[in-house]
Amino acid sequence: GHSKTRHVVEQIHFMEGANWSERAAGTNAPGTALTVGGPVRIIGEEHFNGAVHAWSCAAAPIRDPDSGQLLGVLDVTGGDPAASPPMLALIRATTRTIETELARRLAVSDLSAYLAQGPRQPRLAGGAALVSPGGRILAATSRLGLTRLSGVTDAGDGSSLLPDGRRLVIEPVGASGHVGVR
């Protein structure tokens, strides 16, 4: 941004590395978007901190399409137009575009892992699956009975344990964190 604008926002500590969570800074668009998990706009005096009453902002979270984990927040801060309904719509469209591109890249990676698995379809008594880095089951035999792999712990013998006590052997497939499970 413009050096004068950067200097002004530095005075309110709105800069890289600053903590603008609701807990640390009170009501503000980036922190509130993180707290509520959705898009928000905060206009002037709606800010908790009086030092930022001259500012307005709109923000929306960005989530990982594989795990659903929060990756960050897209925020626009400035005068009143920064928190206008059209600006919030633009931010929402932009975050959806980012998440769509991440999902597209994920699909390419998933396809690569599926193809790397080759034509083998494991026929094991306990079942088998191809699992994404985020734990999504991409392909599985029906006997495995899982839709997402989570809560796995190390059994200490080269295998892993599911929360229900079943043992799993987890092996890398060779494509960006994807694993085969049997």
PyMOL commands that place a pseudoatom at each C-alpha (Angstrom):
pseudoatom trace, name=CA, resn=GLY, resi=1, chain=A, elem=C, hetatm=0, pos=[0.000, 0.000, 0.000]
pseudoatom trace, name=CA, resn=HIS, resi=2, chain=A, elem=C, hetatm=0, pos=[0.848, 3.664, -0.055]
pseudoatom trace, name=CA, resn=SER, resi=3, chain=A, elem=C, hetatm=0, pos=[3.572, 4.599, 2.469]
pseudoatom trace, name=CA, resn=LYS, resi=4, chain=A, elem=C, hetatm=0, pos=[1.370, 7.237, 4.159]
pseudoatom trace, name=CA, resn=THR, resi=5, chain=A, elem=C, hetatm=0, pos=[-1.430, 4.699, 4.619]
pseudoatom trace, name=CA, resn=ARG, resi=6, chain=A, elem=C, hetatm=0, pos=[1.010, 2.100, 5.931]
pseudoatom trace, name=CA, resn=HIS, resi=7, chain=A, elem=C, hetatm=0, pos=[2.319, 4.625, 8.469]
pseudoatom trace, name=CA, resn=VAL, resi=8, chain=A, elem=C, hetatm=0, pos=[-1.228, 5.432, 9.656]
pseudoatom trace, name=CA, resn=VAL, resi=9, chain=A, elem=C, hetatm=0, pos=[-2.188, 1.769, 10.126]
pseudoatom trace, name=CA, resn=GLU, resi=10, chain=A, elem=C, hetatm=0, pos=[1.085, 1.044, 11.898]
pseudoatom trace, name=CA, resn=GLN, resi=11, chain=A, elem=C, hetatm=0, pos=[-0.028, 3.601, 14.518]
pseudoatom trace, name=CA, resn=ILE, resi=12, chain=A, elem=C, hetatm=0, pos=[-2.948, 1.308, 15.391]
pseudoatom trace, name=CA, resn=HIS, resi=13, chain=A, elem=C, hetatm=0, pos=[-0.724, -1.806, 15.107]
pseudoatom trace, name=CA, resn=PHE, resi=14, chain=A, elem=C, hetatm=0, pos=[-2.562, -3.127, 12.044]
pseudoatom trace, name=CA, resn=MET, resi=15, chain=A, elem=C, hetatm=0, pos=[0.477, -4.758, 10.459]
pseudoatom trace, name=CA, resn=GLU, resi=16, chain=A, elem=C, hetatm=0, pos=[2.087, -8.090, 9.761]
pseudoatom trace, name=CA, resn=GLY, resi=17, chain=A, elem=C, hetatm=0, pos=[2.504, -10.166, 12.905]
pseudoatom trace, name=CA, resn=ALA, resi=18, chain=A, elem=C, hetatm=0, pos=[-0.041, -8.224, 14.979]
pseudoatom trace, name=CA, resn=ASN, resi=19, chain=A, elem=C, hetatm=0, pos=[-2.691, -10.155, 16.889]
pseudoatom trace, name=CA, resn=TRP, resi=20, chain=A, elem=C, hetatm=0, pos=[-6.151, -8.985, 15.803]
pseudoatom trace, name=CA, resn=SER, resi=21, chain=A, elem=C, hetatm=0, pos=[-8.065, -11.907, 17.284]
pseudoatom trace, name=CA, resn=GLU, resi=22, chain=A, elem=C, hetatm=0, pos=[-11.250, -10.947, 19.131]
pseudoatom trace, name=CA, resn=ARG, resi=23, chain=A, elem=C, hetatm=0, pos=[-9.623, -11.993, 22.403]
pseudoatom trace, name=CA, resn=ALA, resi=24, chain=A, elem=C, hetatm=0, pos=[-6.679, -9.626, 21.883]
pseudoatom trace, name=CA, resn=ALA, resi=25, chain=A, elem=C, hetatm=0, pos=[-8.266, -6.695, 20.022]
pseudoatom trace, name=CA, resn=GLY, resi=26, chain=A, elem=C, hetatm=0, pos=[-12.010, -6.925, 20.585]
pseudoatom trace, name=CA, resn=THR, resi=27, chain=A, elem=C, hetatm=0, pos=[-14.548, -6.613, 17.782]
pseudoatom trace, name=CA, resn=ASN, resi=28, chain=A, elem=C, hetatm=0, pos=[-12.911, -6.145, 14.359]
pseudoatom trace, name=CA, resn=ALA, resi=29, chain=A, elem=C, hetatm=0, pos=[-13.567, -7.782, 10.982]
pseudoatom trace, name=CA, resn=PRO, resi=30, chain=A, elem=C, hetatm=0, pos=[-10.580, -10.171, 10.762]
pseudoatom trace, name=CA, resn=GLY, resi=31, chain=A, elem=C, hetatm=0, pos=[-10.915, -11.287, 14.391]
pseudoatom trace, name=CA, resn=THR, resi=32, chain=A, elem=C, hetatm=0, pos=[-14.685, -11.561, 14.304]
pseudoatom trace, name=CA, resn=ALA, resi=33, chain=A, elem=C, hetatm=0, pos=[-14.607, -13.479, 10.999]
pseudoatom trace, name=CA, resn=LEU, resi=34, chain=A, elem=C, hetatm=0, pos=[-12.283, -15.977, 12.682]
pseudoatom trace, name=CA, resn=THR, resi=35, chain=A, elem=C, hetatm=0, pos=[-14.542, -16.217, 15.726]
pseudoatom trace, name=CA, resn=VAL, resi=36, chain=A, elem=C, hetatm=0, pos=[-17.843, -16.671, 13.876]
pseudoatom trace, name=CA, resn=GLY, resi=37, chain=A, elem=C, hetatm=0, pos=[-16.325, -18.656, 10.992]
pseudoatom trace, name=CA, resn=GLY, resi=38, chain=A, elem=C, hetatm=0, pos=[-17.992, -16.524, 8.343]
pseudoatom trace, name=CA, resn=PRO, resi=39, chain=A, elem=C, hetatm=0, pos=[-17.951, -13.159, 6.570]
pseudoatom trace, name=CA, resn=VAL, resi=40, chain=A, elem=C, hetatm=0, pos=[-18.472, -9.973, 8.602]
pseudoatom trace, name=CA, resn=ARG, resi=41, chain=A, elem=C, hetatm=0, pos=[-18.242, -6.233, 8.227]
pseudoatom trace, name=CA, resn=ILE, resi=42, chain=A, elem=C, hetatm=0, pos=[-17.504, -3.810, 11.033]
pseudoatom trace, name=CA, resn=ILE, resi=43, chain=A, elem=C, hetatm=0, pos=[-18.233, -0.118, 10.561]
pseudoatom trace, name=CA, resn=GLY, resi=44, chain=A, elem=C, hetatm=0, pos=[-16.391, 2.586, 12.508]
pseudoatom trace, name=CA, resn=GLU, resi=45, chain=A, elem=C, hetatm=0, pos=[-17.630, 2.717, 16.087]
pseudoatom trace, name=CA, resn=GLU, resi=46, chain=A, elem=C, hetatm=0, pos=[-18.708, -0.946, 16.031]
pseudoatom trace, name=CA, resn=HIS, resi=47, chain=A, elem=C, hetatm=0, pos=[-15.010, -1.656, 16.714]
pseudoatom trace, name=CA, resn=PHE, resi=48, chain=A, elem=C, hetatm=0, pos=[-14.318, -2.446, 20.345]
pseudoatom trace, name=CA, resn=ASN, resi=49, chain=A, elem=C, hetatm=0, pos=[-11.079, -0.442, 20.347]
pseudoatom trace, name=CA, resn=GLY, resi=50, chain=A, elem=C, hetatm=0, pos=[-11.703, 3.302, 20.198]
pseudoatom trace, name=CA, resn=ALA, resi=51, chain=A, elem=C, hetatm=0, pos=[-8.386, 3.833, 18.406]
pseudoatom trace, name=CA, resn=VAL, resi=52, chain=A, elem=C, hetatm=0, pos=[-9.841, 2.211, 15.283]
pseudoatom trace, name=CA, resn=HIS, resi=53, chain=A, elem=C, hetatm=0, pos=[-13.254, 3.910, 15.214]
pseudoatom trace, name=CA, resn=ALA, resi=54, chain=A, elem=C, hetatm=0, pos=[-12.129, 5.878, 12.128]
pseudoatom trace, name=CA, resn=TRP, resi=55, chain=A, elem=C, hetatm=0, pos=[-11.757, 2.617, 10.190]
pseudoatom trace, name=CA, resn=SER, resi=56, chain=A, elem=C, hetatm=0, pos=[-14.244, 0.199, 8.662]
pseudoatom trace, name=CA, resn=CYS, resi=57, chain=A, elem=C, hetatm=0, pos=[-13.501, -3.315, 7.491]
pseudoatom trace, name=CA, resn=ALA, resi=58, chain=A, elem=C, hetatm=0, pos=[-14.937, -6.448, 5.957]
pseudoatom trace, name=CA, resn=ALA, resi=59, chain=A, elem=C, hetatm=0, pos=[-13.434, -9.932, 6.160]
pseudoatom trace, name=CA, resn=ALA, resi=60, chain=A, elem=C, hetatm=0, pos=[-14.139, -13.597, 5.432]
pseudoatom trace, name=CA, resn=PRO, resi=61, chain=A, elem=C, hetatm=0, pos=[-12.282, -16.794, 6.405]
pseudoatom trace, name=CA, resn=ILE, resi=62, chain=A, elem=C, hetatm=0, pos=[-10.550, -19.101, 3.911]
pseudoatom trace, name=CA, resn=ARG, resi=63, chain=A, elem=C, hetatm=0, pos=[-10.759, -22.847, 4.607]
pseudoatom trace, name=CA, resn=ASP, resi=64, chain=A, elem=C, hetatm=0, pos=[-8.785, -25.843, 3.393]
pseudoatom trace, name=CA, resn=PRO, resi=65, chain=A, elem=C, hetatm=0, pos=[-11.107, -27.893, 1.143]
pseudoatom trace, name=CA, resn=ASP, resi=66, chain=A, elem=C, hetatm=0, pos=[-9.482, -31.149, 2.300]
pseudoatom trace, name=CA, resn=SER, resi=67, chain=A, elem=C, hetatm=0, pos=[-9.507, -30.806, 6.072]
pseudoatom trace, name=CA, resn=GLY, resi=68, chain=A, elem=C, hetatm=0, pos=[-11.880, -27.886, 6.586]
pseudoatom trace, name=CA, resn=GLN, resi=69, chain=A, elem=C, hetatm=0, pos=[-9.170, -26.236, 8.693]
pseudoatom trace, name=CA, resn=LEU, resi=70, chain=A, elem=C, hetatm=0, pos=[-8.926, -22.455, 8.723]
pseudoatom trace, name=CA, resn=LEU, resi=71, chain=A, elem=C, hetatm=0, pos=[-6.110, -21.207, 6.481]
pseudoatom trace, name=CA, resn=GLY, resi=72, chain=A, elem=C, hetatm=0, pos=[-6.533, -17.474, 7.004]
pseudoatom trace, name=CA, resn=VAL, resi=73, chain=A, elem=C, hetatm=0, pos=[-8.772, -14.464, 6.557]
pseudoatom trace, name=CA, resn=LEU, resi=74, chain=A, elem=C, hetatm=0, pos=[-9.165, -12.065, 3.654]
pseudoatom trace, name=CA, resn=ASP, resi=75, chain=A, elem=C, hetatm=0, pos=[-9.719, -8.547, 5.015]
pseudoatom trace, name=CA, resn=VAL, resi=76, chain=A, elem=C, hetatm=0, pos=[-10.228, -5.117, 3.470]
pseudoatom trace, name=CA, resn=THR, resi=77, chain=A, elem=C, hetatm=0, pos=[-9.777, -2.211, 5.864]
pseudoatom trace, name=CA, resn=GLY, resi=78, chain=A, elem=C, hetatm=0, pos=[-10.178, 1.479, 5.115]
pseudoatom trace, name=CA, resn=GLY, resi=79, chain=A, elem=C, hetatm=0, pos=[-12.889, 4.120, 5.118]
pseudoatom trace, name=CA, resn=ASP, resi=80, chain=A, elem=C, hetatm=0, pos=[-16.624, 3.385, 5.156]
pseudoatom trace, name=CA, resn=PRO, resi=81, chain=A, elem=C, hetatm=0, pos=[-16.604, 1.863, 1.622]
pseudoatom trace, name=CA, resn=ALA, resi=82, chain=A, elem=C, hetatm=0, pos=[-14.353, -0.936, 2.947]
pseudoatom trace, name=CA, resn=ALA, resi=83, chain=A, elem=C, hetatm=0, pos=[-17.328, -2.294, 4.907]
pseudoatom trace, name=CA, resn=SER, resi=84, chain=A, elem=C, hetatm=0, pos=[-19.995, -1.718, 2.283]
pseudoatom trace, name=CA, resn=PRO, resi=85, chain=A, elem=C, hetatm=0, pos=[-22.263, -4.580, 1.132]
pseudoatom trace, name=CA, resn=PRO, resi=86, chain=A, elem=C, hetatm=0, pos=[-20.601, -4.623, -2.338]
pseudoatom trace, name=CA, resn=MET, resi=87, chain=A, elem=C, hetatm=0, pos=[-17.143, -4.905, -0.716]
pseudoatom trace, name=CA, resn=LEU, resi=88, chain=A, elem=C, hetatm=0, pos=[-18.295, -7.789, 1.465]
pseudoatom trace, name=CA, resn=ALA, resi=89, chain=A, elem=C, hetatm=0, pos=[-19.734, -9.473, -1.641]
pseudoatom trace, name=CA, resn=LEU, resi=90, chain=A, elem=C, hetatm=0, pos=[-16.385, -9.014, -3.401]
pseudoatom trace, name=CA, resn=ILE, resi=91, chain=A, elem=C, hetatm=0, pos=[-14.516, -10.488, -0.429]
pseudoatom trace, name=CA, resn=ARG, resi=92, chain=A, elem=C, hetatm=0, pos=[-16.895, -13.466, -0.293]
pseudoatom trace, name=CA, resn=ALA, resi=93, chain=A, elem=C, hetatm=0, pos=[-16.493, -14.054, -4.043]
pseudoatom trace, name=CA, resn=THR, resi=94, chain=A, elem=C, hetatm=0, pos=[-12.722, -13.823, -3.716]
pseudoatom trace, name=CA, resn=THR, resi=95, chain=A, elem=C, hetatm=0, pos=[-12.537, -16.286, -0.828]
pseudoatom trace, name=CA, resn=ARG, resi=96, chain=A, elem=C, hetatm=0, pos=[-14.785, -18.709, -2.758]
pseudoatom trace, name=CA, resn=THR, resi=97, chain=A, elem=C, hetatm=0, pos=[-12.463, -18.339, -5.768]
pseudoatom trace, name=CA, resn=ILE, resi=98, chain=A, elem=C, hetatm=0, pos=[-9.432, -19.096, -3.586]
pseudoatom trace, name=CA, resn=GLU, resi=99, chain=A, elem=C, hetatm=0, pos=[-11.137, -22.123, -2.030]
pseudoatom trace, name=CA, resn=THR, resi=100, chain=A, elem=C, hetatm=0, pos=[-12.233, -23.327, -5.486]
pseudoatom trace, name=CA, resn=GLU, resi=101, chain=A, elem=C, hetatm=0, pos=[-8.665, -23.126, -6.775]
pseudoatom trace, name=CA, resn=LEU, resi=102, chain=A, elem=C, hetatm=0, pos=[-7.429, -25.008, -3.716]
pseudoatom trace, name=CA, resn=ALA, resi=103, chain=A, elem=C, hetatm=0, pos=[-10.116, -27.653, -4.337]
pseudoatom trace, name=CA, resn=ARG, resi=104, chain=A, elem=C, hetatm=0, pos=[-9.072, -27.919, -7.995]
pseudoatom trace, name=CA, resn=ARG, resi=105, chain=A, elem=C, hetatm=0, pos=[-5.441, -28.458, -6.972]
pseudoatom trace, name=CA, resn=LEU, resi=106, chain=A, elem=C, hetatm=0, pos=[-6.590, -30.997, -4.396]
pseudoatom trace, name=CA, resn=ALA, resi=107, chain=A, elem=C, hetatm=0, pos=[-8.562, -32.906, -7.031]
pseudoatom trace, name=CA, resn=VAL, resi=108, chain=A, elem=C, hetatm=0, pos=[-5.499, -33.045, -9.294]
pseudoatom trace, name=CA, resn=SER, resi=109, chain=A, elem=C, hetatm=0, pos=[-3.393, -34.298, -6.380]
pseudoatom trace, name=CA, resn=ASP, resi=110, chain=A, elem=C, hetatm=0, pos=[-6.063, -36.868, -5.437]
pseudoatom trace, name=CA, resn=LEU, resi=111, chain=A, elem=C, hetatm=0, pos=[-6.227, -38.135, -9.014]
pseudoatom trace, name=CA, resn=SER, resi=112, chain=A, elem=C, hetatm=0, pos=[-2.442, -38.412, -9.112]
pseudoatom trace, name=CA, resn=ALA, resi=113, chain=A, elem=C, hetatm=0, pos=[-2.474, -40.440, -5.888]
pseudoatom trace, name=CA, resn=TYR, resi=114, chain=A, elem=C, hetatm=0, pos=[-5.278, -42.657, -7.181]
pseudoatom trace, name=CA, resn=LEU, resi=115, chain=A, elem=C, hetatm=0, pos=[-3.374, -43.320, -10.399]
pseudoatom trace, name=CA, resn=ALA, resi=116, chain=A, elem=C, hetatm=0, pos=[-0.148, -43.959, -8.431]
pseudoatom trace, name=CA, resn=GLN, resi=117, chain=A, elem=C, hetatm=0, pos=[-1.988, -46.646, -6.514]
pseudoatom trace, name=CA, resn=GLY, resi=118, chain=A, elem=C, hetatm=0, pos=[-2.183, -48.515, -9.793]
pseudoatom trace, name=CA, resn=PRO, resi=119, chain=A, elem=C, hetatm=0, pos=[-4.669, -51.162, -10.774]
pseudoatom trace, name=CA, resn=ARG, resi=120, chain=A, elem=C, hetatm=0, pos=[-4.383, -53.023, -7.469]
pseudoatom trace, name=CA, resn=GLN, resi=121, chain=A, elem=C, hetatm=0, pos=[-7.613, -53.200, -5.580]
pseudoatom trace, name=CA, resn=PRO, resi=122, chain=A, elem=C, hetatm=0, pos=[-6.691, -54.728, -2.237]
pseudoatom trace, name=CA, resn=ARG, resi=123, chain=A, elem=C, hetatm=0, pos=[-8.831, -57.641, -1.204]
pseudoatom trace, name=CA, resn=LEU, resi=124, chain=A, elem=C, hetatm=0, pos=[-8.069, -57.881, 2.484]
pseudoatom trace, name=CA, resn=ALA, resi=125, chain=A, elem=C, hetatm=0, pos=[-10.378, -59.312, 5.119]
pseudoatom trace, name=CA, resn=GLY, resi=126, chain=A, elem=C, hetatm=0, pos=[-10.275, -56.050, 7.094]
pseudoatom trace, name=CA, resn=GLY, resi=127, chain=A, elem=C, hetatm=0, pos=[-10.654, -53.733, 4.104]
pseudoatom trace, name=CA, resn=ALA, resi=128, chain=A, elem=C, hetatm=0, pos=[-8.397, -51.096, 2.584]
pseudoatom trace, name=CA, resn=ALA, resi=129, chain=A, elem=C, hetatm=0, pos=[-8.544, -47.437, 1.509]
pseudoatom trace, name=CA, resn=LEU, resi=130, chain=A, elem=C, hetatm=0, pos=[-6.734, -44.628, -0.255]
pseudoatom trace, name=CA, resn=VAL, resi=131, chain=A, elem=C, hetatm=0, pos=[-6.720, -41.601, 2.078]
pseudoatom trace, name=CA, resn=SER, resi=132, chain=A, elem=C, hetatm=0, pos=[-6.009, -37.906, 1.389]
pseudoatom trace, name=CA, resn=PRO, resi=133, chain=A, elem=C, hetatm=0, pos=[-3.560, -35.929, 3.547]
pseudoatom trace, name=CA, resn=GLY, resi=134, chain=A, elem=C, hetatm=0, pos=[-6.570, -34.388, 5.319]
pseudoatom trace, name=CA, resn=GLY, resi=135, chain=A, elem=C, hetatm=0, pos=[-8.084, -37.791, 6.131]
pseudoatom trace, name=CA, resn=ARG, resi=136, chain=A, elem=C, hetatm=0, pos=[-10.735, -38.048, 3.390]
pseudoatom trace, name=CA, resn=ILE, resi=137, chain=A, elem=C, hetatm=0, pos=[-11.331, -41.568, 2.114]
pseudoatom trace, name=CA, resn=LEU, resi=138, chain=A, elem=C, hetatm=0, pos=[-10.875, -41.359, -1.684]
pseudoatom trace, name=CA, resn=ALA, resi=139, chain=A, elem=C, hetatm=0, pos=[-11.395, -45.020, -2.508]
pseudoatom trace, name=CA, resn=ALA, resi=140, chain=A, elem=C, hetatm=0, pos=[-12.086, -47.951, -0.204]
pseudoatom trace, name=CA, resn=THR, resi=141, chain=A, elem=C, hetatm=0, pos=[-13.297, -51.490, 0.006]
pseudoatom trace, name=CA, resn=SER, resi=142, chain=A, elem=C, hetatm=0, pos=[-16.643, -51.651, 1.792]
pseudoatom trace, name=CA, resn=ARG, resi=143, chain=A, elem=C, hetatm=0, pos=[-15.263, -53.691, 4.674]
pseudoatom trace, name=CA, resn=LEU, resi=144, chain=A, elem=C, hetatm=0, pos=[-13.197, -50.805, 6.032]
pseudoatom trace, name=CA, resn=GLY, resi=145, chain=A, elem=C, hetatm=0, pos=[-16.342, -48.936, 7.119]
pseudoatom trace, name=CA, resn=LEU, resi=146, chain=A, elem=C, hetatm=0, pos=[-14.814, -45.446, 7.273]
pseudoatom trace, name=CA, resn=THR, resi=147, chain=A, elem=C, hetatm=0, pos=[-15.635, -42.136, 5.575]
pseudoatom trace, name=CA, resn=ARG, resi=148, chain=A, elem=C, hetatm=0, pos=[-12.807, -40.128, 7.156]
pseudoatom trace, name=CA, resn=LEU, resi=149, chain=A, elem=C, hetatm=0, pos=[-9.631, -41.242, 8.869]
pseudoatom trace, name=CA, resn=SER, resi=150, chain=A, elem=C, hetatm=0, pos=[-9.213, -39.362, 12.142]
pseudoatom trace, name=CA, resn=GLY, resi=151, chain=A, elem=C, hetatm=0, pos=[-8.279, -40.065, 15.724]
pseudoatom trace, name=CA, resn=VAL, resi=152, chain=A, elem=C, hetatm=0, pos=[-5.590, -42.540, 14.682]
pseudoatom trace, name=CA, resn=THR, resi=153, chain=A, elem=C, hetatm=0, pos=[-2.892, -43.291, 17.259]
pseudoatom trace, name=CA, resn=ASP, resi=154, chain=A, elem=C, hetatm=0, pos=[0.429, -45.113, 16.975]
pseudoatom trace, name=CA, resn=ALA, resi=155, chain=A, elem=C, hetatm=0, pos=[0.124, -48.700, 18.217]
pseudoatom trace, name=CA, resn=GLY, resi=156, chain=A, elem=C, hetatm=0, pos=[3.905, -48.904, 18.735]
pseudoatom trace, name=CA, resn=ASP, resi=157, chain=A, elem=C, hetatm=0, pos=[4.433, -51.867, 16.386]
pseudoatom trace, name=CA, resn=GLY, resi=158, chain=A, elem=C, hetatm=0, pos=[4.412, -50.110, 13.000]
pseudoatom trace, name=CA, resn=SER, resi=159, chain=A, elem=C, hetatm=0, pos=[0.634, -50.090, 12.895]
pseudoatom trace, name=CA, resn=SER, resi=160, chain=A, elem=C, hetatm=0, pos=[-1.939, -47.567, 14.070]
pseudoatom trace, name=CA, resn=LEU, resi=161, chain=A, elem=C, hetatm=0, pos=[-5.094, -47.840, 16.124]
pseudoatom trace, name=CA, resn=LEU, resi=162, chain=A, elem=C, hetatm=0, pos=[-8.508, -46.403, 15.332]
pseudoatom trace, name=CA, resn=PRO, resi=163, chain=A, elem=C, hetatm=0, pos=[-10.552, -45.052, 18.241]
pseudoatom trace, name=CA, resn=ASP, resi=164, chain=A, elem=C, hetatm=0, pos=[-12.643, -48.251, 18.047]
pseudoatom trace, name=CA, resn=GLY, resi=165, chain=A, elem=C, hetatm=0, pos=[-9.485, -50.353, 18.636]
pseudoatom trace, name=CA, resn=ARG, resi=166, chain=A, elem=C, hetatm=0, pos=[-9.018, -51.733, 15.107]
pseudoatom trace, name=CA, resn=ARG, resi=167, chain=A, elem=C, hetatm=0, pos=[-5.407, -51.943, 13.887]
pseudoatom trace, name=CA, resn=LEU, resi=168, chain=A, elem=C, hetatm=0, pos=[-4.412, -50.258, 10.624]
pseudoatom trace, name=CA, resn=VAL, resi=169, chain=A, elem=C, hetatm=0, pos=[-1.273, -50.350, 8.548]
pseudoatom trace, name=CA, resn=ILE, resi=170, chain=A, elem=C, hetatm=0, pos=[-0.710, -46.951, 6.950]
pseudoatom trace, name=CA, resn=GLU, resi=171, chain=A, elem=C, hetatm=0, pos=[1.703, -46.702, 4.018]
pseudoatom trace, name=CA, resn=PRO, resi=172, chain=A, elem=C, hetatm=0, pos=[2.627, -43.721, 1.822]
pseudoatom trace, name=CA, resn=VAL, resi=173, chain=A, elem=C, hetatm=0, pos=[1.256, -43.931, -1.705]
pseudoatom trace, name=CA, resn=GLY, resi=174, chain=A, elem=C, hetatm=0, pos=[3.944, -41.624, -3.060]
pseudoatom trace, name=CA, resn=ALA, resi=175, chain=A, elem=C, hetatm=0, pos=[1.870, -38.576, -3.897]
pseudoatom trace, name=CA, resn=SER, resi=176, chain=A, elem=C, hetatm=0, pos=[1.918, -35.518, -1.621]
pseudoatom trace, name=CA, resn=GLY, resi=177, chain=A, elem=C, hetatm=0, pos=[0.884, -37.053, 1.698]
pseudoatom trace, name=CA, resn=HIS, resi=178, chain=A, elem=C, hetatm=0, pos=[-1.692, -39.553, 0.432]
pseudoatom trace, name=CA, resn=VAL, resi=179, chain=A, elem=C, hetatm=0, pos=[-1.628, -42.926, 2.183]
pseudoatom trace, name=CA, resn=GLY, resi=180, chain=A, elem=C, hetatm=0, pos=[-2.867, -46.421, 1.676]
pseudoatom trace, name=CA, resn=VAL, resi=181, chain=A, elem=C, hetatm=0, pos=[-4.589, -47.965, 4.695]
pseudoatom trace, name=CA, resn=ARG, resi=182, chain=A, elem=C, hetatm=0, pos=[-5.242, -51.636, 5.286]
for i in range(1, 182): cmd.bond("trace and resi %d" % i, "trace and resi %d" % (i + 1))
show_as sticks, trace
zoom trace
